[in-house]
Amino acid sequence: MATEANSILGIDCGDIIFYTWGGNMPDARESLRAIVKSRRFQEIHIVSKANSVTRLIFLARLRALNFWNYTGISRRNLHFCMHYEDKAEICASRKITHFIDDRLRVLKDLATVPHRYLLRAGGPRETEILHYEESLRGVTVVNSWSELAKIL
């Protein structure tokens, strides 16, 4: 499949690529590798809220997974921010058209992102979904990377 004009994918890191507090997210690396090879997106960016300690942990885990080489995603496309709300600014500045997150409270703020995906593979966040239920409009809910990869 050829690259679609202006299609840029953004993904969260914790509970999307790997579980924040241990273990790898099933099929995440393999799905991202397939997405990169499909050339469906011009670029793929990782946009993650992380304090200075969590940044070091995430960087070490990505390195241990050989993430950059295995998936083909550029290391330069890694963006950390201090607050969930900051993800919207990063997405707007990078012209991200598709975004994957495990938090509906993040997806609700991404007004410039037309295609938003709530990946619930890390477990349900029912309280958050109830609190931001009106934000589900315009969000595609998926339960696994394999399900998400078929959509993308």
C-alpha positions in Angstrom: 0.0 0.0 0.0 1.4 3.4 -0.9 1.8 6.2 1.7 -1.3 8.3 1.9 -0.6 12.0 1.7 -0.2 13.6 5.1 -0.9 10.5 7.1 1.1 10.6 10.3 0.7 8.2 13.1 1.2 9.1 16.8 1.3 6.5 19.6 1.6 6.6 23.3 4.3 4.5 25.0 3.3 3.2 28.4 0.5 0.6 28.2 0.7 0.9 24.4 4.2 -0.4 23.5 4.8 -2.1 26.8 3.1 -2.2 30.1 4.3 0.7 32.2 5.1 -1.4 35.2 6.4 -4.6 33.4 6.0 -6.9 30.5 5.6 -6.2 26.8 2.3 -5.4 25.2 1.3 -8.4 23.0 1.9 -7.9 19.3 2.9 -4.2 19.7 6.4 -4.4 18.2 5.3 -6.8 15.4 2.3 -4.7 14.5 4.3 -1.5 14.4 6.9 -3.2 12.3 4.2 -4.3 9.8 2.7 -0.8 9.8 6.1 0.8 9.0 6.6 -1.8 6.2 3.1 -1.1 4.8 4.2 2.6 4.1 0.7 3.6 5.2 2.1 6.5 7.2 4.7 9.1 6.2 6.0 9.1 9.8 5.3 7.5 13.1 5.9 9.5 16.3 5.8 8.3 19.9 4.3 10.9 22.2 4.4 10.1 25.8 3.8 11.8 29.1 6.7 11.0 31.4 8.6 12.6 34.2 12.4 12.5 34.2 12.6 9.1 35.9 9.9 7.5 33.7 11.7 8.9 30.6 14.9 7.0 31.6 12.9 3.9 32.3 11.1 4.1 28.9 14.3 4.8 27.0 16.0 1.8 28.7 13.0 -0.4 27.8 12.9 0.7 24.2 16.6 0.1 23.9 16.2 -3.4 25.5 13.5 -4.2 23.0 15.7 -3.1 20.1 12.6 -1.1 19.3 14.1 1.4 16.8 15.9 -1.2 14.7 13.1 -3.8 14.9 10.2 -1.5 14.0 12.0 1.0 11.7 10.6 3.9 13.6 13.0 6.8 13.9 14.5 7.5 17.3 14.1 11.2 16.4 10.4 10.8 16.5 10.2 10.3 20.2 8.6 13.1 22.2 8.1 13.3 25.9 5.9 15.8 27.7 5.1 16.6 31.3 1.3 16.7 31.2 -1.4 14.8 29.2 -2.7 18.1 27.8 0.7 18.7 26.2 0.2 15.8 23.8 -2.3 17.9 21.9 0.3 20.6 21.1 2.8 18.0 20.0 0.3 16.3 17.7 -0.7 19.6 16.2 2.9 20.7 15.6 3.8 17.3 14.0 0.5 17.3 12.0 -0.4 13.9 13.4 -3.5 12.5 11.7 -3.9 9.2 13.7 -3.2 8.7 17.4 -3.3 5.6 19.6 -3.6 6.0 23.4 -4.9 4.0 26.3 -6.5 7.0 28.0 -9.7 8.6 26.8 -8.9 11.8 28.7 -5.9 12.2 26.4 -7.9 11.5 23.2 -10.6 14.0 24.0 -8.1 16.8 23.9 -6.7 15.9 20.4 -8.9 18.2 18.4 -6.5 18.4 15.5 -6.3 14.5 15.1 -9.1 13.2 13.0 -8.5 9.5 13.7 -8.2 8.5 17.3 -7.9 5.0 18.8 -8.5 3.9 22.3 -6.4 0.8 22.9 -7.7 -1.1 25.9 -5.2 -3.9 25.9 -3.7 -2.8 29.2 -7.0 -3.4 30.9 -10.3 -1.5 31.2 -10.4 2.0 32.6 -14.1 1.9 33.1 -14.1 4.9 35.5 -12.3 7.0 33.0 -14.6 5.9 30.2 -17.7 6.8 32.3 -16.2 10.2 33.1 -15.3 11.0 29.5 -18.1 9.0 27.9 -19.1 11.9 25.6 -15.6 11.8 24.2 -16.1 8.3 22.8 -17.7 9.9 19.7 -15.1 10.0 17.1 -12.9 7.5 18.9 -12.4 3.9 17.7 -12.1 1.5 20.6 -9.9 -1.6 20.1 -8.9 -4.3 22.5 -5.6 -5.5 21.0 -2.8 -4.6 18.7 -3.8 -7.3 16.2 -7.3 -5.7 16.0 -5.8 -2.2 15.6 -3.3 -3.3 12.9 -6.2 -4.6 10.8 -7.8 -1.2 11.0 -4.7 0.8 10.2 
